Amino acid sequence: MPQKDRQEEMAAAPVIEVEGLVKRYGAVQALAGISFSVAEGEIFGFLGHNGAGKTTTIRVLTGRTKPTSGSAKVAGHDVVSDMPRIKPLINLVFEDQNLYERLTGYDNLILFADLYRQPHSRAEELLSLVGLSDAAKRRVKTYSSGMKQRLLVARALINRPRVLFLDEPTRGLDPASAREIRNIIRDMSREGTTVFLTTHSMEEADELCDRVAFLAKGRIVALDTPRELKLRYGQRTATVLLRDRREVQICLDDATDARRLAEWMEAGEVLTIHSNEGTLEDVFIALAGQPL
Amino acid sequence: MVALYKILAIFRKDFRDALRDARVLVALIVPLGIGVFYNLTFEDETTPEATVVYAAAEQTRLPEVIRSFVGDTVRITFEQLPDESEVRQRVADEDADLGLIVPAGFDAAVAAGQSPELIVLQPPSASFASSFVAAAVEPAVRALSGQQPPAIITMEQVAETPDEATVIDSVGLRVWAVMAATVMMISMIAMLAVPIVLTEEVEKKTLDALILIVSYPEVIAAKALLGVVYVAVMVPVLLLITRIQPSDSAIFVATVVLLSVTLLGFGLLMGGMFKNANQLNTWGGVFLLPVIAPAFIVGLGLPDTIDRIASIFPTGGATKLLLDSATDQRLFSDSLTSFVVMAVWGFAAYALLVWQLSRRQA
């Protein structure tokens, strides 16, 4: 779907709406009045340092802690007063691999199939989806970290959630496992599931997310599409490699540099040009002062 | 709103999962083992027994008549030996409680009023049973001669005064031990096995996954159900293995249910206090000791103060009720108080549990 159309659709149908959300744990303020909305089917990235408030936001939105003030709605229901109606519509891939390790992978899913009133065939379907059919009858404690993570994802999909929260879903995984998880997330989004993703991986956020929010000290310091953020906060420069093997940095907003580039082009001196569009990490450093 | 299907789903998972946890298995098997051990080690027969050996040249009705005079007071076993010397040897060796040398034609001679000689042999240290049977010989011989006894004498062994008597004297060591092991079993299930299951959910953060779709009260109810089912399976197994059948099943069942529910309240409370299951497994003993101890104290004739303190614990009251229900005798006069004691502790446990849950939800 073209990004413009997608953004228009998102604006029309927010499935998560957060307004002035504050959460304090005693004297510690975890969230300092954040506001944002996430549209139906969007992959929304929530980025920030440890302790920035990412997990607290998920805890509030999934009903596991109550906000100190402000409001939050998921699928149109208030997270404080209407959580029982939200619960069947959401699910979460936890940061920790919180599985029943003495049970088999299949039994782990069956428990949640029963809790969400899903047929047991759904467990088999999901084990197949995440490539664990062969290991279904093995106890989870014999699984590798990547297999456990895939089982966590399967568990989170058991109720066909309208909103799927993922808290660092690829942390500690090898590149191949991480890619598998990302593919599943992308597929879920294509099928209309709204994805709320927290991650430390800027590449992952850039690759997956329709929009990202940068969180620092309980506040959202930037929120936009990855491309807009990179354009807004990245450097408008390019690196030109000339025939004599010289690398020259040129500024795209500078008229002198523009003339120099045109001359090199005319003279056939240019071998390659690489734009120095900023990465999300550059943006984050620019906003939060230090890398993730 | 509590949903039964959610409670049952968690219960089914726990029932399968917890039995694979060595700590839970220990909590189930140790009291069972103790009950079975006591059962095999101790006899609970309180009726005195006597073995009477005799030598008789001809058939005699004397043993049969002696048995009728002794009645149920002494459980008597007669053993006929080939000759007098063997009878004397067995009695001298104290292998028999009494010996009789019955001459030939004894029954006919007695009936004819000929006063034949009957030799009664007592061992060097005669027991109550030996003396009792010996005393029954003369009236038995009179009966053989056709004399009507001038009076029917009933002998009873007077029980010790209440201050000195213990429940073990009344119900026997085996029954007492099995009832105490029953209380111990319920305590270990409620205050060790179930809290371990709950604490492990917190420790491994699987509780977070459950809470996404169930409520805290549903999780707590599922764990309580697990405890109740463990008790409902393990207590009958203990009774079956030890072949003890309570005389008053209603009191027995009511006591087991009330004690289980009460202790489960405290167990679930404990489950929310510890950070991990190993910590609970280590320190749980500190809580379990004062809970289990009263079961092995009440009714044992210890000083009044100790007995009263033991009785204010739910396990103390429950032990009294279980002992009462195990026999036909009424050993304790405060059954109602014992039920009230358990109910009050139970109310306190669940009030604290609700408070703990409300804090957790906040």
Interface residues (C-beta under 8 A of the other chain):
Chain A: T62 G63 R64 K66 P84 K87 P88 I90 N91 L92 F94 D96 N98 L99 Y100 E101 R102 L103 D107 L111 F112 D114 L115 Y116 R117 R155 N159
Chain B: M1 Y5 K6 A9 I10 R12 K13 R16 D17 R20 D21 K204 K205 T206 D208 A209 L210 I211 L212 I213 V214 A362
